[in-house]
């Protein structure tokens, strides 16, 4: 059983709140690569 509030448990199941495998390394990417990742995601 989780100690998280019920709303958090519900929200974390939403697809929009899941990790995106296409941007998993965004924190180590260059600015150009980050912008390319973001633009590619906007096209989906």
Phi, psi and omega in degrees: 000137183272148175271359181289150177299149182306320180297319178299316179300323179289316182294320185294347177275346181292142179300326181290347181254009180270159176293139179262115183299335181286345181235024182298330183256020185298333181289343179249005183276158174287165179302316180301314180296321178299314179296322178294319177298312181296317179295321178296320179294325178294335181282343182285000000 
